[in-house]
Amino acid sequence: MSANRISGPTPPAPQATRDYGLVLAAKTARTFCYGYLGVLLPVYLSDLGMGAAGVGASITFTLAGSAALTWAIRRPVERWGTRATLLGLAGLSAASALLFLAARDPWLVVLAAMLGNVAVGTGETGPFLSIEQVVVTRATPPERRTMALSVYNLVGYAAAALGAAALGLVRDPRLLFAVFLGAAALQAALFARLSAARIVRPAARPGLLPASPVIRKMAALFSLDSFAGGFVLQSLIAYWFHERFGMDLATLGVVFFATQVLTALSLLAAARLARRFGLLNTMVFSHLVSSVFLVGMAFAPSGGAAVALLLLRQLLSQMDVPTRQAFLMAIVPDHEREEAAISTTLARTVTQAVSPAVTGWVMQAVALSAPFVLGGGLKMVYDLLIYFAFRRVPLRPEGG
């Protein structure tokens, strides 16, 4: 247990504290839009004539776009730093929103989602997350790192919950796309006020894989979890509820508002549990139990039962997010943090992009609920593998 207790220097300087606040504000604006876009897009595409296979493929393309952006930021972050790179990403979000407003063809809508890194799961992934978690790590002392990352993720889930709830009030997709454009502009204004963080240039790498064996192992295991998660992304779950139980957008908005609220609250519990039981134990065992509820959804006899199981799952399933991020930042030295964050996020996004296309085929050819069994089973395998691989790895007191 002692390996999971970290101590560090005095609280961060005022500028670092301001950077943390700016990142939280930008996260809030961005994920509010992701909260409704992730639910709206599959139903919107279905209304435009796409079937289950097409919706699954569109989610794969969206995640592929996120993976490509995550890979593309590696050199800009090293050369120009976090502020300039985040400003560029905000600009792409604005371009995405304009394309949403102009597009009438469903595949142009998919292209817009790719450019905007639109989140199609219950949590954010991609380039913004890769950079911002390093900013948060450097802005907080080690003893407060897990809580800082919990709050960072909490505001994202809370904002996404409000975004999902907005579907019950606003039904016009064009108005929602316009809000996304405004959020992109707000993010750009916030990122422009970030400090010019020092640029950590890693040693030359012979190839695309990270040099550190620890990062490679962690990336491989994270990719398995993400591949499993790709079977049960929020957009696909929304589609499943829509097709199996006939739930409309307003009902789906309420359901996913509730799931995001529960997720946000559970993130605060994650930090407290991590202090008592350790980062690795918290991330593994909460995730393992949540996978049982996920498998149970496949056998739910009614929409109410399925929603209840989903809510139980959300109480636990995302506790591993801040603990996983804190664990990763604490087992690598400071000069490897950018590489660790980008490499693991890239691995997660690439593998997550594969399974939605498979999911669409499985829903049509096997059973509409089969992805819940596949995804939940693979997640259990991931939990056991990461526990036995890292249970004896000590944390660096200050990540240095």
Beta strands, then each sheet from edge to edge (+ up, - down):
end
